[in-house]
Amino acid sequence: MINHIAKYLSLVLSILLIFSNISIALAAPQPFDIQAKSAILMEYETGTILYEKNADEKFPIASLTKIMTILLALESIDAGQLKLNDKVTVSEYASSMGGSQVFLHAGETLSVDALLKAIVVASGNDACVAIAEKISGSHEVFVSRMNQRAKELGMNNTNFVNCTGLPADNHYSTARDVAIMSCELLKHPAFFRWSSIWVDTLEESRNKTELANTNKLVRFYDGTDGIKTGYTQEAGHCLSATTKRGNMRLLSVVLNAPTSQVRFSEATKMMDYGFANFKVVSFLKKNQIIKPDIRVTGGKEEYINGIISSNVNFLIKSDESTEFVQDIEIDEKITAPLEKGEKIGTLTIRQDDRIIETLDIISDRDVFKGSCIIKFAK
């Protein structure tokens, strides 16, 4: 009996050891560590995560909050609800903001353009509240809109209490969520109008306030053109930075670093790693013809072209091959009527017998059904 128990325990220990070894083998070691409590490195075009540390842990994010404020302002402009030359009168409440500010006076009037420059470059809390009140009528309503937009973007571990990032209970986010809203902001080219400014003057303000970009990487790290810094005693030193070199854009987020210099050095450390070890291959362009002269039955037009609906980019390791193979399958019979964008086949992209991506091939045009004309002999 004792021998049977011993054999059983030996077997169990052997199985546990095997699975322990498998777990160790599957857990890829991080290439380096950083001092900040949380961080993430993302390749922008493909959304690939290249490095992360406690990326889903909740922290106060200080002025990184303003990324959402700026995003909502630019979305309002795109929707035609706001214009850069619209005038904004600064309220008493907006002018009373502490922390980083551009010293706006209650009652003075500035353009939306000037206020966004003050927010993006100098992180002005007063300018931030002024633009929030312009968009939503009140700060409270604007904050509700911020939280709604966060949910729409899938920022499931974020809650905003104000539009500035000034210390407040229950105001938090994560490195991953900050990366999500940062990527959404980068879809708006107008943002770079202000984010790459190093020094400037807020000419429209009564004080003619001098502005200096709080993101030092804009000047000292090649290719950096955004996004935002943040600091409070509770949040520590925070940063969301983006750098583009060639056709690759990286986004690094650092939360709760011990010093300002550490947040910048660790963001550059992550991006140095990304640029040195990975590359983006631009494989296909949106609306590129994949298969020309595809026959259509019963239509006013006899042929269409098969295209794809979006750019196709691959992130690969720097030493990997850029050779890809395309397998094209077009539906056997394509019959009118046919709508532009309707699926007509499949494109499979392979590398070394491994499927990398599968895409729909779509029609490049509408094809209406042809009329049937019958002639009778006289």
Contacts in CASP RR format, 6 or more apart in sequence:
PFRMAT RR
TARGET T0000
AUTHOR 0000-0000-0000
METHOD contacts of the structure
MODEL  1
MINHIAKYLSLVLSILLIFSNISIALAAPQPFDIQAKSAILMEYETGTIL
YEKNADEKFPIASLTKIMTILLALESIDAGQLKLNDKVTVSEYASSMGGS
QVFLHAGETLSVDALLKAIVVASGNDACVAIAEKISGSHEVFVSRMNQRA
KELGMNNTNFVNCTGLPADNHYSTARDVAIMSCELLKHPAFFRWSSIWVD
TLEESRNKTELANTNKLVRFYDGTDGIKTGYTQEAGHCLSATTKRGNMRL
LSVVLNAPTSQVRFSEATKMMDYGFANFKVVSFLKKNQIIKPDIRVTGGK
EEYINGIISSNVNFLIKSDESTEFVQDIEIDEKITAPLEKGEKIGTLTIR
QDDRIIETLDIISDRDVFKGSCIIKFAK
30 51 0 8 1.000
30 53 0 8 1.000
31 51 0 8 1.000
31 273 0 8 1.000
32 51 0 8 1.000
32 269 0 8 1.000
32 273 0 8 1.000
33 53 0 8 1.000
34 53 0 8 1.000
34 254 0 8 1.000
34 266 0 8 1.000
34 269 0 8 1.000
34 270 0 8 1.000
35 257 0 8 1.000
35 258 0 8 1.000
35 262 0 8 1.000
35 266 0 8 1.000
36 53 0 8 1.000
36 254 0 8 1.000
36 255 0 8 1.000
36 256 0 8 1.000
36 257 0 8 1.000
36 258 0 8 1.000
36 262 0 8 1.000
36 263 0 8 1.000
36 266 0 8 1.000
37 53 0 8 1.000
37 54 0 8 1.000
37 57 0 8 1.000
37 59 0 8 1.000
37 255 0 8 1.000
37 256 0 8 1.000
37 257 0 8 1.000
38 53 0 8 1.000
38 54 0 8 1.000
38 55 0 8 1.000
38 57 0 8 1.000
38 59 0 8 1.000
38 174 0 8 1.000
38 175 0 8 1.000
38 253 0 8 1.000
38 254 0 8 1.000
38 255 0 8 1.000
38 256 0 8 1.000
39 51 0 8 1.000
39 52 0 8 1.000
39 53 0 8 1.000
39 54 0 8 1.000
39 55 0 8 1.000
39 175 0 8 1.000
39 252 0 8 1.000
39 253 0 8 1.000
39 254 0 8 1.000
39 255 0 8 1.000
39 266 0 8 1.000
39 270 0 8 1.000
40 49 0 8 1.000
40 51 0 8 1.000
40 52 0 8 1.000
40 53 0 8 1.000
40 55 0 8 1.000
40 175 0 8 1.000
40 176 0 8 1.000
40 178 0 8 1.000
40 179 0 8 1.000
40 252 0 8 1.000
40 253 0 8 1.000
41 49 0 8 1.000
41 50 0 8 1.000
41 51 0 8 1.000
41 52 0 8 1.000
41 250 0 8 1.000
41 251 0 8 1.000
41 252 0 8 1.000
41 270 0 8 1.000
41 271 0 8 1.000
41 273 0 8 1.000
41 274 0 8 1.000
42 48 0 8 1.000
42 49 0 8 1.000
42 50 0 8 1.000
42 179 0 8 1.000
42 183 0 8 1.000
42 250 0 8 1.000
42 251 0 8 1.000
42 252 0 8 1.000
42 253 0 8 1.000
43 50 0 8 1.000
43 248 0 8 1.000
43 249 0 8 1.000
43 250 0 8 1.000
43 251 0 8 1.000
43 274 0 8 1.000
43 278 0 8 1.000
43 280 0 8 1.000
43 315 0 8 1.000
44 183 0 8 1.000
44 186 0 8 1.000
44 242 0 8 1.000
44 249 0 8 1.000
44 250 0 8 1.000
44 251 0 8 1.000
45 247 0 8 1.000
45 248 0 8 1.000
45 249 0 8 1.000
45 280 0 8 1.000
45 311 0 8 1.000
45 313 0 8 1.000
45 315 0 8 1.000
46 280 0 8 1.000
46 313 0 8 1.000
46 314 0 8 1.000
46 315 0 8 1.000
47 183 0 8 1.000
48 315 0 8 1.000
49 55 0 8 1.000
50 250 0 8 1.000
50 270 0 8 1.000
50 273 0 8 1.000
50 274 0 8 1.000
50 277 0 8 1.000
50 278 0 8 1.000
51 270 0 8 1.000
51 273 0 8 1.000
51 274 0 8 1.000
52 175 0 8 1.000
52 176 0 8 1.000
53 175 0 8 1.000
54 175 0 8 1.000
55 174 0 8 1.000
55 175 0 8 1.000
55 176 0 8 1.000
56 157 0 8 1.000
56 174 0 8 1.000
56 175 0 8 1.000
56 176 0 8 1.000
57 174 0 8 1.000
57 175 0 8 1.000
58 157 0 8 1.000
58 172 0 8 1.000
58 173 0 8 1.000
58 174 0 8 1.000
59 172 0 8 1.000
59 173 0 8 1.000
59 174 0 8 1.000
59 235 0 8 1.000
59 255 0 8 1.000
59 256 0 8 1.000
60 165 0 8 1.000
60 167 0 8 1.000
60 171 0 8 1.000
60 172 0 8 1.000
60 232 0 8 1.000
60 234 0 8 1.000
60 235 0 8 1.000
61 165 0 8 1.000
61 172 0 8 1.000
61 173 0 8 1.000
61 178 0 8 1.000
61 230 0 8 1.000
61 235 0 8 1.000
61 238 0 8 1.000
61 255 0 8 1.000
62 165 0 8 1.000
62 230 0 8 1.000
62 231 0 8 1.000
62 232 0 8 1.000
62 235 0 8 1.000
62 236 0 8 1.000
62 238 0 8 1.000
63 100 0 8 1.000
63 123 0 8 1.000
63 164 0 8 1.000
63 165 0 8 1.000
63 228 0 8 1.000
63 229 0 8 1.000
63 230 0 8 1.000
63 231 0 8 1.000
63 238 0 8 1.000
64 165 0 8 1.000
64 173 0 8 1.000
64 178 0 8 1.000
64 228 0 8 1.000
64 229 0 8 1.000
64 230 0 8 1.000
64 238 0 8 1.000
64 239 0 8 1.000
64 240 0 8 1.000
64 253 0 8 1.000
64 255 0 8 1.000
65 160 0 8 1.000
65 162 0 8 1.000
65 163 0 8 1.000
65 164 0 8 1.000
65 165 0 8 1.000
65 171 0 8 1.000
65 173 0 8 1.000
66 119 0 8 1.000
66 123 0 8 1.000
66 128 0 8 1.000
66 163 0 8 1.000
66 164 0 8 1.000
66 165 0 8 1.000
66 228 0 8 1.000
67 178 0 8 1.000
67 181 0 8 1.000
67 182 0 8 1.000
67 185 0 8 1.000
67 227 0 8 1.000
67 228 0 8 1.000
67 240 0 8 1.000
68 146 0 8 1.000
68 149 0 8 1.000
68 150 0 8 1.000
68 160 0 8 1.000
68 163 0 8 1.000
68 181 0 8 1.000
69 119 0 8 1.000
69 128 0 8 1.000
69 131 0 8 1.000
69 132 0 8 1.000
69 142 0 8 1.000
69 146 0 8 1.000
69 163 0 8 1.000
69 164 0 8 1.000
70 116 0 8 1.000
70 119 0 8 1.000
70 120 0 8 1.000
70 185 0 8 1.000
70 191 0 8 1.000
70 228 0 8 1.000
71 149 0 8 1.000
71 181 0 8 1.000
71 184 0 8 1.000
71 185 0 8 1.000
71 188 0 8 1.000
72 135 0 8 1.000
72 142 0 8 1.000
72 145 0 8 1.000
72 146 0 8 1.000
72 149 0 8 1.000
73 82 0 8 1.000
73 112 0 8 1.000
73 116 0 8 1.000
73 131 0 8 1.000
73 135 0 8 1.000
74 185 0 8 1.000
74 188 0 8 1.000
74 190 0 8 1.000
74 191 0 8 1.000
75 188 0 8 1.000
76 82 0 8 1.000
76 135 0 8 1.000
77 83 0 8 1.000
77 84 0 8 1.000
77 112 0 8 1.000
77 190 0 8 1.000
78 188 0 8 1.000
81 135 0 8 1.000
82 112 0 8 1.000
82 134 0 8 1.000
82 135 0 8 1.000
83 112 0 8 1.000
84 111 0 8 1.000
84 112 0 8 1.000
84 113 0 8 1.000
84 116 0 8 1.000
85 111 0 8 1.000
85 112 0 8 1.000
85 113 0 8 1.000
86 111 0 8 1.000
86 112 0 8 1.000
86 134 0 8 1.000
87 109 0 8 1.000
87 110 0 8 1.000
87 111 0 8 1.000
88 109 0 8 1.000
88 110 0 8 1.000
88 111 0 8 1.000
88 112 0 8 1.000
88 115 0 8 1.000
88 130 0 8 1.000
88 131 0 8 1.000
88 133 0 8 1.000
88 134 0 8 1.000
89 107 0 8 1.000
89 108 0 8 1.000
89 109 0 8 1.000
90 104 0 8 1.000
90 105 0 8 1.000
90 106 0 8 1.000
90 107 0 8 1.000
90 108 0 8 1.000
90 109 0 8 1.000
90 110 0 8 1.000
90 126 0 8 1.000
90 130 0 8 1.000
91 106 0 8 1.000
91 107 0 8 1.000
91 129 0 8 1.000
91 130 0 8 1.000
91 133 0 8 1.000
92 106 0 8 1.000
93 129 0 8 1.000
93 133 0 8 1.000
93 139 0 8 1.000
94 104 0 8 1.000
94 106 0 8 1.000
94 126 0 8 1.000
94 127 0 8 1.000
94 129 0 8 1.000
94 130 0 8 1.000
94 133 0 8 1.000
95 104 0 8 1.000
95 105 0 8 1.000
95 106 0 8 1.000
95 107 0 8 1.000
95 126 0 8 1.000
96 126 0 8 1.000
97 124 0 8 1.000
97 125 0 8 1.000
97 126 0 8 1.000
97 128 0 8 1.000
97 129 0 8 1.000
97 164 0 8 1.000
97 166 0 8 1.000
98 125 0 8 1.000
98 126 0 8 1.000
98 166 0 8 1.000
99 125 0 8 1.000
99 166 0 8 1.000
100 122 0 8 1.000
100 123 0 8 1.000
100 124 0 8 1.000
100 125 0 8 1.000
100 214 0 8 1.000
101 124 0 8 1.000
101 125 0 8 1.000
101 126 0 8 1.000
101 127 0 8 1.000
102 118 0 8 1.000
102 122 0 8 1.000
102 124 0 8 1.000
102 126 0 8 1.000
102 127 0 8 1.000
102 202 0 8 1.000
102 205 0 8 1.000
102 207 0 8 1.000
102 209 0 8 1.000
102 211 0 8 1.000
103 126 0 8 1.000
103 205 0 8 1.000
103 207 0 8 1.000
103 209 0 8 1.000
104 110 0 8 1.000
104 126 0 8 1.000
104 127 0 8 1.000
104 130 0 8 1.000
104 205 0 8 1.000
104 206 0 8 1.000
105 206 0 8 1.000
105 207 0 8 1.000
108 205 0 8 1.000
108 206 0 8 1.000
110 127 0 8 1.000
110 130 0 8 1.000
110 202 0 8 1.000
110 204 0 8 1.000
110 205 0 8 1.000
111 204 0 8 1.000
112 131 0 8 1.000
112 134 0 8 1.000
114 202 0 8 1.000
114 203 0 8 1.000
114 204 0 8 1.000
114 205 0 8 1.000
115 127 0 8 1.000
115 130 0 8 1.000
115 131 0 8 1.000
115 134 0 8 1.000
116 127 0 8 1.000
116 131 0 8 1.000
116 194 0 8 1.000
117 194 0 8 1.000
117 197 0 8 1.000
117 200 0 8 1.000
117 202 0 8 1.000
117 211 0 8 1.000
118 124 0 8 1.000
118 127 0 8 1.000
118 202 0 8 1.000
118 205 0 8 1.000
118 209 0 8 1.000
118 211 0 8 1.000
119 127 0 8 1.000
119 128 0 8 1.000
119 131 0 8 1.000
120 191 0 8 1.000
120 194 0 8 1.000
120 195 0 8 1.000
120 197 0 8 1.000
120 228 0 8 1.000
121 194 0 8 1.000
121 195 0 8 1.000
121 197 0 8 1.000
121 200 0 8 1.000
121 211 0 8 1.000
121 212 0 8 1.000
121 213 0 8 1.000
121 214 0 8 1.000
122 202 0 8 1.000
122 209 0 8 1.000
122 211 0 8 1.000
122 212 0 8 1.000
122 213 0 8 1.000
122 214 0 8 1.000
123 214 0 8 1.000
123 228 0 8 1.000
123 229 0 8 1.000
123 230 0 8 1.000
124 164 0 8 1.000
125 164 0 8 1.000
125 165 0 8 1.000
125 166 0 8 1.000
128 163 0 8 1.000
128 164 0 8 1.000
129 139 0 8 1.000
129 163 0 8 1.000
129 164 0 8 1.000
132 139 0 8 1.000
132 142 0 8 1.000
132 143 0 8 1.000
132 163 0 8 1.000
133 139 0 8 1.000
133 142 0 8 1.000
135 142 0 8 1.000
135 145 0 8 1.000
136 142 0 8 1.000
136 145 0 8 1.000
139 162 0 8 1.000
139 163 0 8 1.000
142 163 0 8 1.000
143 160 0 8 1.000
143 161 0 8 1.000
143 162 0 8 1.000
143 163 0 8 1.000
146 160 0 8 1.000
146 163 0 8 1.000
147 158 0 8 1.000
147 159 0 8 1.000
147 160 0 8 1.000
150 158 0 8 1.000
150 159 0 8 1.000
150 160 0 8 1.000
150 177 0 8 1.000
150 181 0 8 1.000
153 180 0 8 1.000
153 181 0 8 1.000
153 184 0 8 1.000
154 177 0 8 1.000
154 180 0 8 1.000
155 173 0 8 1.000
155 177 0 8 1.000
155 180 0 8 1.000
155 181 0 8 1.000
156 177 0 8 1.000
157 172 0 8 1.000
157 173 0 8 1.000
157 174 0 8 1.000
157 176 0 8 1.000
157 177 0 8 1.000
158 172 0 8 1.000
158 173 0 8 1.000
158 174 0 8 1.000
158 177 0 8 1.000
159 170 0 8 1.000
159 171 0 8 1.000
159 172 0 8 1.000
159 173 0 8 1.000
160 171 0 8 1.000
161 168 0 8 1.000
161 169 0 8 1.000
161 170 0 8 1.000
161 171 0 8 1.000
162 168 0 8 1.000
162 171 0 8 1.000
165 171 0 8 1.000
165 232 0 8 1.000
166 232 0 8 1.000
167 232 0 8 1.000
167 233 0 8 1.000
167 234 0 8 1.000
167 235 0 8 1.000
174 255 0 8 1.000
175 253 0 8 1.000
175 254 0 8 1.000
175 255 0 8 1.000
178 240 0 8 1.000
178 253 0 8 1.000
178 255 0 8 1.000
179 240 0 8 1.000
179 251 0 8 1.000
179 253 0 8 1.000
182 227 0 8 1.000
182 228 0 8 1.000
182 240 0 8 1.000
182 242 0 8 1.000
182 251 0 8 1.000
182 253 0 8 1.000
183 251 0 8 1.000
185 191 0 8 1.000
185 227 0 8 1.000
186 227 0 8 1.000
186 242 0 8 1.000
186 249 0 8 1.000
186 251 0 8 1.000
192 225 0 8 1.000
192 226 0 8 1.000
195 215 0 8 1.000
195 218 0 8 1.000
195 225 0 8 1.000
195 226 0 8 1.000
195 227 0 8 1.000
196 218 0 8 1.000
196 225 0 8 1.000
196 226 0 8 1.000
197 211 0 8 1.000
197 213 0 8 1.000
197 218 0 8 1.000
198 212 0 8 1.000
198 213 0 8 1.000
198 218 0 8 1.000
198 219 0 8 1.000
199 210 0 8 1.000
199 211 0 8 1.000
199 212 0 8 1.000
199 213 0 8 1.000
200 210 0 8 1.000
200 211 0 8 1.000
201 208 0 8 1.000
201 209 0 8 1.000
201 210 0 8 1.000
201 211 0 8 1.000
202 208 0 8 1.000
202 209 0 8 1.000
202 210 0 8 1.000
202 211 0 8 1.000
213 219 0 8 1.000
214 228 0 8 1.000
214 229 0 8 1.000
214 230 0 8 1.000
215 224 0 8 1.000
215 226 0 8 1.000
215 227 0 8 1.000
215 228 0 8 1.000
215 229 0 8 1.000
215 239 0 8 1.000
215 241 0 8 1.000
216 264 0 8 1.000
217 224 0 8 1.000
217 226 0 8 1.000
217 241 0 8 1.000
217 243 0 8 1.000
217 264 0 8 1.000
217 267 0 8 1.000
217 268 0 8 1.000
218 224 0 8 1.000
218 225 0 8 1.000
218 226 0 8 1.000
220 264 0 8 1.000
221 241 0 8 1.000
221 243 0 8 1.000
221 264 0 8 1.000
221 268 0 8 1.000
221 271 0 8 1.000
222 243 0 8 1.000
222 245 0 8 1.000
223 243 0 8 1.000
223 244 0 8 1.000
223 245 0 8 1.000
224 241 0 8 1.000
224 242 0 8 1.000
224 243 0 8 1.000
225 242 0 8 1.000
225 243 0 8 1.000
225 244 0 8 1.000
226 240 0 8 1.000
226 241 0 8 1.000
226 242 0 8 1.000
227 240 0 8 1.000
227 241 0 8 1.000
227 242 0 8 1.000
227 251 0 8 1.000
228 239 0 8 1.000
228 240 0 8 1.000
229 237 0 8 1.000
229 238 0 8 1.000
229 239 0 8 1.000
229 263 0 8 1.000
230 237 0 8 1.000
230 238 0 8 1.000
230 239 0 8 1.000
231 237 0 8 1.000
231 238 0 8 1.000
231 260 0 8 1.000
235 255 0 8 1.000
235 256 0 8 1.000
236 255 0 8 1.000
236 256 0 8 1.000
236 257 0 8 1.000
236 258 0 8 1.000
237 254 0 8 1.000
237 256 0 8 1.000
237 257 0 8 1.000
237 258 0 8 1.000
237 259 0 8 1.000
237 260 0 8 1.000
237 262 0 8 1.000
237 263 0 8 1.000
238 254 0 8 1.000
238 255 0 8 1.000
238 256 0 8 1.000
238 257 0 8 1.000
238 263 0 8 1.000
239 252 0 8 1.000
239 253 0 8 1.000
239 254 0 8 1.000
239 257 0 8 1.000
239 263 0 8 1.000
239 264 0 8 1.000
239 267 0 8 1.000
240 251 0 8 1.000
240 252 0 8 1.000
240 253 0 8 1.000
241 251 0 8 1.000
241 252 0 8 1.000
241 253 0 8 1.000
241 254 0 8 1.000
241 267 0 8 1.000
241 271 0 8 1.000
242 249 0 8 1.000
242 250 0 8 1.000
242 251 0 8 1.000
242 252 0 8 1.000
243 249 0 8 1.000
243 250 0 8 1.000
243 252 0 8 1.000
243 271 0 8 1.000
243 275 0 8 1.000
244 250 0 8 1.000
245 275 0 8 1.000
247 280 0 8 1.000
247 282 0 8 1.000
247 313 0 8 1.000
248 275 0 8 1.000
248 278 0 8 1.000
248 279 0 8 1.000
248 280 0 8 1.000
248 315 0 8 1.000
250 270 0 8 1.000
250 271 0 8 1.000
250 274 0 8 1.000
250 275 0 8 1.000
252 267 0 8 1.000
252 270 0 8 1.000
252 271 0 8 1.000
254 263 0 8 1.000
254 266 0 8 1.000
254 267 0 8 1.000
257 263 0 8 1.000
257 266 0 8 1.000
276 318 0 8 1.000
277 317 0 8 1.000
277 318 0 8 1.000
278 315 0 8 1.000
278 316 0 8 1.000
278 317 0 8 1.000
278 318 0 8 1.000
279 315 0 8 1.000
279 316 0 8 1.000
279 317 0 8 1.000
279 318 0 8 1.000
280 313 0 8 1.000
280 314 0 8 1.000
280 315 0 8 1.000
281 313 0 8 1.000
281 314 0 8 1.000
281 315 0 8 1.000
281 316 0 8 1.000
281 322 0 8 1.000
281 324 0 8 1.000
282 311 0 8 1.000
282 312 0 8 1.000
282 313 0 8 1.000
283 312 0 8 1.000
283 313 0 8 1.000
283 314 0 8 1.000
283 324 0 8 1.000
283 349 0 8 1.000
284 290 0 8 1.000
284 308 0 8 1.000
284 311 0 8 1.000
284 312 0 8 1.000
285 311 0 8 1.000
285 312 0 8 1.000
286 308 0 8 1.000
286 309 0 8 1.000
286 310 0 8 1.000
286 311 0 8 1.000
287 307 0 8 1.000
287 308 0 8 1.000
287 309 0 8 1.000
287 364 0 8 1.000
288 307 0 8 1.000
288 308 0 8 1.000
289 305 0 8 1.000
289 306 0 8 1.000
289 307 0 8 1.000
289 364 0 8 1.000
290 306 0 8 1.000
290 307 0 8 1.000
290 308 0 8 1.000
290 326 0 8 1.000
290 328 0 8 1.000
290 347 0 8 1.000
290 361 0 8 1.000
291 305 0 8 1.000
291 306 0 8 1.000
291 328 0 8 1.000
291 330 0 8 1.000
291 361 0 8 1.000
292 305 0 8 1.000
292 306 0 8 1.000
293 303 0 8 1.000
293 305 0 8 1.000
294 303 0 8 1.000
294 304 0 8 1.000
294 305 0 8 1.000
294 306 0 8 1.000
294 330 0 8 1.000
294 334 0 8 1.000
294 344 0 8 1.000
295 302 0 8 1.000
295 303 0 8 1.000
295 334 0 8 1.000
296 302 0 8 1.000
296 303 0 8 1.000
296 304 0 8 1.000
296 334 0 8 1.000
296 335 0 8 1.000
296 336 0 8 1.000
296 338 0 8 1.000
296 367 0 8 1.000
297 333 0 8 1.000
297 334 0 8 1.000
297 335 0 8 1.000
297 336 0 8 1.000
298 335 0 8 1.000
298 336 0 8 1.000
298 369 0 8 1.000
298 370 0 8 1.000
299 336 0 8 1.000
299 337 0 8 1.000
299 338 0 8 1.000
299 367 0 8 1.000
299 368 0 8 1.000
299 369 0 8 1.000
299 370 0 8 1.000
300 336 0 8 1.000
300 367 0 8 1.000
300 368 0 8 1.000
300 369 0 8 1.000
300 370 0 8 1.000
300 371 0 8 1.000
301 336 0 8 1.000
301 365 0 8 1.000
301 367 0 8 1.000
304 334 0 8 1.000
304 338 0 8 1.000
304 344 0 8 1.000
304 363 0 8 1.000
304 364 0 8 1.000
304 365 0 8 1.000
304 367 0 8 1.000
305 363 0 8 1.000
305 364 0 8 1.000
305 365 0 8 1.000
306 330 0 8 1.000
306 344 0 8 1.000
306 345 0 8 1.000
306 361 0 8 1.000
306 362 0 8 1.000
306 363 0 8 1.000
306 364 0 8 1.000
307 361 0 8 1.000
307 362 0 8 1.000
307 363 0 8 1.000
307 364 0 8 1.000
308 347 0 8 1.000
308 359 0 8 1.000
308 360 0 8 1.000
308 361 0 8 1.000
308 362 0 8 1.000
309 341 0 8 1.000
309 360 0 8 1.000
309 362 0 8 1.000
312 349 0 8 1.000
312 357 0 8 1.000
312 359 0 8 1.000
314 324 0 8 1.000
314 356 0 8 1.000
314 357 0 8 1.000
316 322 0 8 1.000
321 351 0 8 1.000
321 352 0 8 1.000
323 351 0 8 1.000
324 349 0 8 1.000
324 350 0 8 1.000
324 351 0 8 1.000
324 356 0 8 1.000
325 349 0 8 1.000
325 350 0 8 1.000
325 351 0 8 1.000
326 347 0 8 1.000
326 348 0 8 1.000
326 349 0 8 1.000
326 350 0 8 1.000
327 347 0 8 1.000
327 348 0 8 1.000
327 349 0 8 1.000
327 350 0 8 1.000
328 345 0 8 1.000
328 346 0 8 1.000
328 347 0 8 1.000
328 361 0 8 1.000
329 345 0 8 1.000
329 346 0 8 1.000
329 347 0 8 1.000
329 348 0 8 1.000
330 344 0 8 1.000
330 345 0 8 1.000
330 361 0 8 1.000
331 344 0 8 1.000
331 345 0 8 1.000
334 344 0 8 1.000
336 367 0 8 1.000
336 368 0 8 1.000
336 369 0 8 1.000
336 370 0 8 1.000
337 366 0 8 1.000
337 367 0 8 1.000
337 368 0 8 1.000
337 369 0 8 1.000
338 344 0 8 1.000
338 363 0 8 1.000
338 366 0 8 1.000
338 367 0 8 1.000
339 363 0 8 1.000
339 366 0 8 1.000
340 362 0 8 1.000
340 363 0 8 1.000
340 364 0 8 1.000
340 365 0 8 1.000
340 366 0 8 1.000
341 362 0 8 1.000
341 363 0 8 1.000
341 364 0 8 1.000
342 362 0 8 1.000
342 363 0 8 1.000
343 360 0 8 1.000
343 361 0 8 1.000
343 362 0 8 1.000
344 361 0 8 1.000
344 362 0 8 1.000
344 363 0 8 1.000
345 360 0 8 1.000
345 361 0 8 1.000
346 358 0 8 1.000
346 359 0 8 1.000
346 360 0 8 1.000
346 361 0 8 1.000
347 358 0 8 1.000
347 359 0 8 1.000
347 360 0 8 1.000
347 361 0 8 1.000
348 355 0 8 1.000
348 357 0 8 1.000
348 358 0 8 1.000
348 359 0 8 1.000
349 355 0 8 1.000
349 356 0 8 1.000
349 357 0 8 1.000
349 358 0 8 1.000
349 359 0 8 1.000
350 356 0 8 1.000
END
